[in-house]
C-alpha cells in the first residue's frame, strides 16, 4: 500500500492514511495533530504539514465502508501495489449515492398491486431486451472472474452497467411511461407493466451481484423491493448466474447505433445553445439503413428531448432545407428543424459563431505558418510535428463545421437582423443590400483586430489617490534609511560615547 504519489506509507514520513479516517471522515486539524504525536522527526514536521495542507485542504471526506471496499477492489487491477488516492474513493462514494437515489427513484414506479414475477422470460420492447442482454453480459463477467479472485473486472463491469446502461439510458427512456402528473396506480399500460417487471428483475439481480462489494447499501435497498420480508437476508441469497436466453447481440448493435445518434444529437444541441429544457418539435435521421433507424427512432426521440423524429433515406435529405445537421457516421446524418425550437435567439448564436470563426481562423493561420517554416522542420522532432499536424487538421475541420453552421443560421435572418449583428461586432456592411447579399457580405467579412493598449510613458503624471500602497511603503523605507545615514555619517568625526556617571 502506497500513497497516491507512489511513496511507501511510513509513520516517519507522515503519509499513513488511517482507514477509519476514510470511512468516518476527519478534519485537517486532526491530521496535523497526528504528525506531532507520531514518529515524524521534528525537523521534517513543517514539510509534511505543508503536504497535508496541499493534499487535504478540507480534511478527508466521509466515504463509508462500502466505498472503501469497492475502491480497494477496483485498485487491484493495478497489480500488487496500490497507490491509494482518497479522491478516487470519494468518487466511489458518489457512485454509492447514485445507486441509492436511482433505486429509490425506480421503486416509485411500482404500484400497490405489483407482484414480483415468478417466471420471467424476458423483455418485449427493444429497451427491455437490450438492458437484460447487457445485464447477462455483466453476469458472465462476474461468473468468470470472481472464482479466480480477480475482482477488478467484476467491479468495473457492474459500475459500467449500472451507471451507463441502466441509469443513463434505460431509466431515462422509460420516464415517459410514468407521467409525473398521473397517479402511479392508474398507470396500467402494457408497456408500463412490462417496464415494472424489467426494473424489478434488474434491481434484484444487480443488488445481489453488488452485495460482496458494497454489502451495507445493497442489503438495505434490497429489503425495500416488493415481496422481500425482514426475515430474509441478502447475504444468504443465491448469487445470480447468467441467463443465455436474454442475450441478444442484434438488439445490442441497434442500441449502440441509437446511443451514437443520441450522443451526436446532444452535441449539436449543446453547440447551438439548446439545452435539454428546450424541446424540439421535429428532427430527422437520414441513413442508408432505414430499418435500423426506424427501430430506434422513438428511443432517440426520448433521449434527445425531441417531440418526433422522422426517418428518411439519403435521397430524402435534399428536402430538408433550412435544417441544421451533424454527421453520425459515413452513412447516417442527424437533422434538427429549428422552427419548433422555442426561445432560440438565432442572431445571438450567429454572433457567437462569428467570434469562434475568427478565433479558429487565426489559429489555423498561425499553426500553418509555424509548420511551413524551415527552422521548425529542422529543430522539432518528427513525433511532435505529427501531433501538431493532427491538431491543425482537427482545427480546420472544426472551422469548416463552424462556418457551415453559421451559414445555415444566417439564412434565417433578414438583412436588418444581419446589419444589427454586424454593428455589434463592429463590421461594416452596405445598407442597400438585400437579404442574400447582406448574408454573403457578413459571412465574408473579418472581425477587426483588437488594438493593443499603449502604455503611458509620460513623466510627471499625477498619481491617483488609489495608488499602490506597496510603493508608498517602499518610499517611506528609503527616506527612513537616508535619514539614519545622515544622522550616523553626517560629519567626518565619529560620535563620542557618553561617559557613564
Legacy VTK file of the C-alpha trace (Angstrom):
# vtk DataFile Version 3.0
C-alpha trace
ASCII
DATASET POLYDATA
POINTS 501 float
0.000 0.000 0.000
1.455 3.346 -1.097
0.250 6.939 -1.178
-1.122 8.490 -4.357
2.390 9.594 -5.409
3.713 6.027 -5.205
5.671 6.567 -1.987
5.684 3.804 0.594
3.461 4.587 3.574
5.559 5.136 6.679
4.905 6.659 10.105
8.195 8.518 9.908
7.050 10.148 6.657
3.613 11.072 7.977
1.835 9.760 4.869
-0.037 6.881 6.513
-3.809 7.022 5.926
-5.988 5.596 8.685
-8.865 3.559 7.122
-11.205 4.892 9.811
-10.488 8.424 8.620
-11.698 7.430 5.140
-14.790 5.667 6.497
-15.855 8.323 9.027
-14.043 11.375 7.630
-11.763 13.731 9.537
-10.636 17.351 9.597
-7.308 18.881 8.612
-6.608 19.852 12.218
-6.679 16.218 13.360
-4.387 15.173 10.511
-1.870 17.839 11.546
-2.056 16.817 15.233
-1.238 13.229 14.286
2.064 14.420 12.787
3.162 15.807 16.145
2.094 12.686 18.036
3.741 10.167 15.710
7.265 9.155 14.796
7.954 12.059 12.453
11.231 13.903 13.276
10.676 17.467 14.424
12.728 18.985 11.607
10.507 17.344 8.949
7.149 18.265 10.519
6.811 21.648 8.687
7.480 19.908 5.371
4.829 17.227 5.964
2.356 19.779 7.299
2.656 21.621 4.003
1.991 18.385 2.109
-1.060 17.605 4.257
-2.496 21.059 3.630
-1.956 20.604 -0.091
-3.462 17.092 -0.302
-6.340 17.581 2.173
-7.189 21.303 2.396
-10.648 20.464 3.780
-9.700 17.227 5.512
-10.752 13.747 4.378
-14.441 13.498 3.382
-16.677 10.811 4.848
-16.695 7.965 2.301
-18.109 4.985 4.196
-17.047 1.357 4.373
-18.760 0.385 1.095
-16.862 2.975 -0.937
-13.519 1.992 0.650
-14.114 -1.707 -0.049
-15.249 -1.017 -3.624
-12.279 1.300 -4.228
-9.678 -1.157 -2.920
-11.111 -3.919 -5.124
-11.011 -1.614 -8.145
-7.360 -0.802 -7.346
-6.374 -4.464 -7.669
-6.321 -4.003 -11.456
-3.019 -2.114 -10.973
-1.234 -5.200 -9.657
0.219 -5.972 -6.262
0.878 -2.347 -5.269
-1.929 0.152 -4.629
-1.379 3.909 -4.885
-4.308 4.918 -2.688
-5.943 8.209 -3.659
-8.698 9.382 -1.309
-10.313 11.409 -4.097
-10.910 8.219 -6.082
-12.511 6.553 -3.064
-14.692 9.648 -2.678
-15.735 9.141 -6.302
-16.978 5.639 -5.456
-18.863 7.126 -2.513
-20.704 9.321 -5.030
-21.388 6.173 -7.062
-22.979 4.677 -3.934
-25.151 7.778 -3.658
-26.192 7.314 -7.290
-27.178 3.709 -6.566
-29.284 4.864 -3.611
-31.013 7.698 -5.474
-31.616 5.692 -8.675
-33.043 2.720 -6.780
-35.322 4.956 -4.734
-36.470 6.629 -7.956
-37.122 3.254 -9.618
-39.055 1.980 -6.593
-41.562 4.809 -7.079
-42.661 3.193 -10.348
-44.213 0.152 -8.606
-47.951 0.332 -7.931
-49.678 -1.185 -4.890
-50.802 -4.277 -6.751
-47.395 -5.128 -8.180
-46.245 -8.716 -7.633
-42.694 -9.866 -8.407
-42.597 -12.121 -11.468
-42.050 -15.782 -10.643
-41.133 -16.693 -14.230
-39.594 -14.000 -16.364
-38.980 -14.933 -19.961
-37.516 -11.580 -20.974
-38.493 -8.165 -22.300
-40.755 -7.422 -25.231
-39.612 -3.922 -26.247
-36.190 -3.184 -27.668
-35.223 -1.316 -24.472
-36.171 -4.216 -22.182
-34.387 -6.745 -24.367
-31.279 -4.559 -24.525
-30.925 -3.837 -20.792
-31.439 -7.533 -19.934
-28.892 -8.550 -22.561
-26.344 -6.136 -21.103
-27.143 -7.434 -17.588
-26.489 -11.008 -18.723
-23.151 -9.922 -20.217
-22.263 -8.384 -16.831
-23.200 -11.586 -15.013
-20.956 -13.524 -17.393
-18.032 -11.297 -16.345
-18.682 -11.827 -12.606
-19.066 -15.591 -13.094
-15.742 -15.713 -14.932
-13.552 -13.577 -12.631
-14.992 -13.955 -9.110
-13.815 -17.592 -8.642
-10.252 -16.545 -9.546
-10.368 -13.606 -7.063
-9.763 -11.058 -9.832
-12.455 -8.711 -8.605
-11.356 -5.610 -10.520
-13.019 -6.831 -13.735
-16.275 -7.651 -11.898
-16.337 -4.295 -10.131
-15.751 -2.393 -13.373
-18.449 -4.349 -15.253
-21.049 -3.668 -12.547
-20.086 0.008 -12.387
-20.410 0.450 -16.159
-23.705 -1.429 -16.452
-25.487 0.429 -13.679
-24.203 3.909 -14.496
-24.063 3.878 -18.309
-26.728 1.345 -19.300
-29.369 1.235 -16.586
-29.363 4.840 -15.321
-28.245 6.956 -18.295
-30.243 5.072 -20.942
-32.938 2.729 -19.636
-34.394 4.803 -16.778
-34.293 7.945 -18.916
-36.027 6.180 -21.817
-38.918 4.742 -19.721
-39.728 8.022 -17.955
-42.492 8.943 -20.454
-44.328 5.717 -19.498
-44.833 7.068 -15.962
-46.059 10.711 -16.174
-45.484 12.752 -13.026
-48.952 14.310 -13.091
-50.656 10.870 -13.096
-51.147 8.654 -10.041
-48.793 5.685 -10.319
-51.620 3.238 -9.514
-53.529 4.481 -12.570
-50.636 3.823 -14.961
-51.532 0.367 -16.249
-50.483 0.375 -19.897
-48.892 -2.863 -21.239
-45.573 -1.048 -21.775
-45.603 0.274 -18.188
-46.363 -3.183 -16.751
-43.529 -4.690 -18.767
-41.166 -1.901 -17.637
-42.063 -2.555 -13.972
-41.138 -6.210 -14.293
-37.880 -5.374 -16.056
-36.957 -2.792 -13.399
-37.648 -5.292 -10.612
-35.551 -8.036 -12.237
-32.683 -5.613 -12.922
-32.607 -4.229 -9.376
-32.928 -7.658 -7.748
-30.075 -9.136 -9.800
-27.863 -6.060 -9.538
-28.132 -5.745 -5.734
-27.298 -9.438 -5.347
-24.312 -9.040 -7.667
-23.115 -5.951 -5.756
-23.522 -7.433 -2.265
-19.950 -8.813 -1.943
-18.553 -5.424 -2.994
-20.977 -2.992 -1.273
-22.718 -5.081 1.415
-24.367 -2.365 3.511
-26.146 -0.293 0.873
-27.156 -3.350 -1.177
-28.690 -5.083 1.870
-30.672 -2.000 2.820
-32.024 -1.334 -0.674
-32.849 -4.991 -1.341
-35.221 -5.008 1.641
-37.194 -2.168 0.013
-38.036 -4.278 -3.049
-41.621 -5.563 -3.289
-42.058 -9.072 -1.889
-38.928 -9.033 0.309
-39.597 -9.585 4.024
-37.462 -8.671 7.028
-36.791 -12.359 7.750
-34.858 -12.702 4.508
-31.186 -11.732 4.194
-29.254 -10.904 1.078
-26.048 -12.395 2.443
-27.504 -15.927 2.234
-29.336 -15.426 -1.078
-28.249 -17.293 -4.192
-25.699 -15.413 -6.305
-27.105 -14.651 -9.789
-25.901 -16.590 -12.795
-26.180 -15.583 -16.484
-29.378 -16.258 -18.457
-28.356 -17.202 -22.023
-31.912 -16.643 -23.309
-31.626 -12.923 -22.520
-28.511 -12.399 -24.610
-29.361 -10.598 -27.874
-26.425 -9.245 -29.856
-28.651 -7.881 -32.637
-30.558 -5.659 -30.198
-27.257 -4.563 -28.616
-25.999 -3.462 -32.051
-29.209 -1.486 -32.655
-28.956 0.264 -29.279
-25.262 1.009 -29.868
-26.376 2.823 -33.024
-29.081 4.647 -31.026
-26.559 5.743 -28.379
-24.225 7.066 -31.072
-27.018 9.092 -32.698
-28.071 10.395 -29.274
-24.515 11.471 -28.463
-24.195 13.403 -31.737
-27.656 14.965 -31.374
-26.852 16.194 -27.868
-23.562 17.615 -29.130
-25.440 19.532 -31.843
-27.935 20.885 -29.321
-25.148 21.956 -27.000
-23.298 23.654 -29.855
-26.443 25.627 -30.719
-27.064 26.601 -27.111
-30.213 24.461 -26.930
-30.297 22.725 -23.561
-32.439 19.725 -22.735
-35.074 22.069 -21.299
-35.848 23.359 -24.817
-37.906 20.671 -26.602
-37.549 20.398 -30.389
-40.652 19.686 -32.438
-39.105 17.970 -35.469
-35.876 16.090 -36.072
-34.804 13.621 -38.733
-32.436 10.669 -39.136
-31.182 10.176 -42.684
-29.498 6.815 -43.106
-28.858 4.067 -45.633
-30.096 1.517 -43.077
-33.700 2.692 -42.706
-34.827 -0.388 -40.728
-32.226 0.164 -38.006
-33.092 3.876 -37.811
-36.837 3.177 -37.565
-36.259 0.621 -34.781
-34.537 3.165 -32.515
-36.254 6.409 -33.599
-38.609 6.510 -30.596
-35.747 5.819 -28.164
-33.598 8.579 -29.696
-36.563 10.995 -29.578
-36.975 10.392 -25.841
-33.281 10.665 -25.015
-32.772 13.822 -27.116
-35.978 15.567 -25.930
-37.477 15.728 -29.434
-41.235 15.595 -29.933
-40.951 13.467 -33.064
-38.162 12.024 -35.200
-38.662 11.130 -38.828
-36.582 8.621 -40.758
-35.501 9.356 -44.333
-33.100 7.930 -46.853
-30.101 9.910 -48.092
-32.081 10.934 -51.159
-34.782 12.461 -48.964
-32.204 14.620 -47.165
-32.344 17.133 -50.050
-35.849 18.105 -48.939
-34.591 19.234 -45.505
-33.558 22.750 -46.474
-33.016 25.192 -43.641
-32.278 22.473 -41.075
-29.051 22.006 -39.138
-27.214 18.709 -39.358
-24.405 16.743 -37.793
-22.845 13.573 -39.281
-23.136 10.431 -37.142
-21.108 8.128 -39.378
-20.392 7.712 -43.077
-23.988 6.666 -43.856
-26.055 8.499 -41.215
-26.790 12.183 -40.516
-28.967 13.767 -37.824
-31.025 16.893 -38.663
-32.745 19.424 -36.394
-35.539 21.717 -37.549
-35.233 24.923 -35.523
-38.755 26.009 -36.462
-40.032 24.067 -33.454
-37.348 25.263 -31.028
-38.772 27.709 -28.539
-36.857 30.756 -27.284
-33.961 30.278 -29.699
-32.076 33.509 -30.383
-30.695 32.958 -33.871
-28.889 36.323 -34.093
-27.101 35.717 -30.791
-25.849 32.321 -31.982
-24.673 33.798 -35.302
-22.647 36.363 -33.363
-21.115 33.612 -31.236
-20.205 31.534 -34.294
-18.641 34.580 -35.959
-16.346 35.064 -32.986
-15.491 31.346 -32.977
-14.727 31.514 -36.707
-12.324 34.409 -36.177
-10.556 32.600 -33.329
-10.240 29.329 -35.276
-9.108 31.099 -38.477
-6.323 32.866 -36.576
-5.286 29.557 -35.024
-5.170 27.853 -38.448
-3.099 30.677 -39.969
-0.678 30.723 -37.045
-0.189 26.938 -36.943
0.112 26.678 -40.742
2.863 29.298 -40.788
4.706 27.557 -37.997
4.554 24.146 -39.692
5.744 25.622 -43.003
8.869 27.271 -41.589
12.259 25.617 -42.261
13.610 26.189 -38.749
10.606 24.380 -37.257
11.140 21.345 -39.509
14.825 21.137 -38.648
14.598 21.599 -34.872
11.298 19.860 -33.989
11.178 16.045 -33.606
9.085 14.090 -36.120
6.632 12.855 -33.459
5.889 16.394 -32.282
5.456 17.566 -35.883
2.914 14.803 -36.446
0.998 15.799 -33.311
0.906 19.442 -34.410
-0.215 18.430 -37.915
-3.091 16.372 -36.472
-4.076 19.285 -34.247
-4.102 21.579 -37.294
-6.348 19.174 -39.225
-8.779 18.989 -36.295
-8.884 22.778 -36.091
-9.566 23.016 -39.823
-12.419 20.516 -39.521
-13.877 22.476 -36.590
-13.578 25.698 -38.603
-15.429 24.123 -41.550
-18.280 22.935 -39.289
-18.462 26.365 -37.632
-18.730 28.160 -40.971
-21.346 25.720 -42.258
-23.489 26.061 -39.122
-23.142 29.850 -39.135
-24.250 29.988 -42.780
-27.323 27.877 -42.004
-28.269 30.126 -39.097
-27.615 33.290 -41.106
-30.104 32.122 -43.750
-32.835 32.514 -41.133
-32.038 36.201 -40.555
-33.259 39.168 -42.538
-30.997 41.934 -43.850
-31.930 44.203 -40.910
-31.013 41.485 -38.388
-27.718 40.898 -40.203
-26.864 44.628 -40.075
-27.744 44.795 -36.378
-25.489 41.814 -35.629
-22.696 43.287 -37.767
-22.925 46.596 -35.902
-22.464 44.828 -32.566
-19.373 43.114 -33.965
-18.096 46.424 -35.480
-18.391 45.136 -39.054
-19.280 47.457 -41.934
-21.955 46.137 -44.326
-23.727 48.153 -47.012
-27.178 49.441 -46.138
-28.723 48.989 -49.604
-28.059 45.234 -49.812
-30.880 42.713 -49.988
-31.130 39.691 -47.661
-28.918 37.342 -49.696
-26.236 39.960 -50.386
-26.199 41.077 -46.725
-25.712 37.480 -45.557
-22.906 36.922 -48.056
-21.141 40.140 -47.034
-21.473 39.235 -43.353
-20.046 35.746 -43.853
-17.082 37.024 -45.869
-16.237 39.914 -43.519
-13.479 39.563 -40.939
-13.579 40.904 -37.430
-11.406 43.974 -36.823
-8.185 43.365 -34.971
-8.086 44.489 -31.391
-5.774 47.424 -30.781
-3.193 46.926 -28.093
-3.316 49.446 -25.311
-0.256 51.702 -25.306
1.452 52.297 -22.012
1.598 55.933 -20.931
5.282 56.769 -20.524
4.861 60.475 -19.776
6.706 61.643 -16.698
5.201 63.825 -14.060
1.771 62.323 -14.494
-0.374 62.903 -11.442
-0.811 59.738 -9.457
-4.230 58.620 -8.382
-5.114 58.688 -4.732
-5.771 54.955 -5.122
-2.118 54.258 -5.999
-0.456 51.093 -4.897
0.157 51.150 -1.155
3.200 48.954 -1.555
5.066 51.673 -3.473
4.322 54.194 -0.727
5.748 51.880 1.895
8.917 51.398 -0.163
9.375 55.152 -0.463
8.922 55.609 3.269
11.568 52.966 3.976
14.036 54.651 1.594
13.511 58.036 3.281
13.990 56.480 6.693
17.262 54.830 5.616
18.586 58.116 4.181
17.713 59.914 7.403
19.504 57.305 9.524
22.526 57.504 7.225
22.678 61.297 7.623
22.413 61.068 11.382
25.140 58.425 11.587
27.588 59.639 8.943
26.654 63.320 8.715
30.042 64.552 9.995
33.564 63.273 9.421
34.335 62.826 13.086
32.977 59.759 14.816
30.426 60.188 17.512
31.776 60.476 21.027
30.466 57.988 23.502
28.780 59.412 26.546
30.606 58.786 29.760
28.714 56.911 32.382
28.303 58.761 35.654
LINES 1 502
501 0 1 2 3 4 5 6 7 8 9 10 11 12 13 14 15 16 17 18 19 20 21 22 23 24 25 26 27 28 29 30 31 32 33 34 35 36 37 38 39 40 41 42 43 44 45 46 47 48 49 50 51 52 53 54 55 56 57 58 59 60 61 62 63 64 65 66 67 68 69 70 71 72 73 74 75 76 77 78 79 80 81 82 83 84 85 86 87 88 89 90 91 92 93 94 95 96 97 98 99 100 101 102 103 104 105 106 107 108 109 110 111 112 113 114 115 116 117 118 119 120 121 122 123 124 125 126 127 128 129 130 131 132 133 134 135 136 137 138 139 140 141 142 143 144 145 146 147 148 149 150 151 152 153 154 155 156 157 158 159 160 161 162 163 164 165 166 167 168 169 170 171 172 173 174 175 176 177 178 179 180 181 182 183 184 185 186 187 188 189 190 191 192 193 194 195 196 197 198 199 200 201 202 203 204 205 206 207 208 209 210 211 212 213 214 215 216 217 218 219 220 221 222 223 224 225 226 227 228 229 230 231 232 233 234 235 236 237 238 239 240 241 242 243 244 245 246 247 248 249 250 251 252 253 254 255 256 257 258 259 260 261 262 263 264 265 266 267 268 269 270 271 272 273 274 275 276 277 278 279 280 281 282 283 284 285 286 287 288 289 290 291 292 293 294 295 296 297 298 299 300 301 302 303 304 305 306 307 308 309 310 311 312 313 314 315 316 317 318 319 320 321 322 323 324 325 326 327 328 329 330 331 332 333 334 335 336 337 338 339 340 341 342 343 344 345 346 347 348 349 350 351 352 353 354 355 356 357 358 359 360 361 362 363 364 365 366 367 368 369 370 371 372 373 374 375 376 377 378 379 380 381 382 383 384 385 386 387 388 389 390 391 392 393 394 395 396 397 398 399 400 401 402 403 404 405 406 407 408 409 410 411 412 413 414 415 416 417 418 419 420 421 422 423 424 425 426 427 428 429 430 431 432 433 434 435 436 437 438 439 440 441 442 443 444 445 446 447 448 449 450 451 452 453 454 455 456 457 458 459 460 461 462 463 464 465 466 467 468 469 470 471 472 473 474 475 476 477 478 479 480 481 482 483 484 485 486 487 488 489 490 491 492 493 494 495 496 497 498 499 500
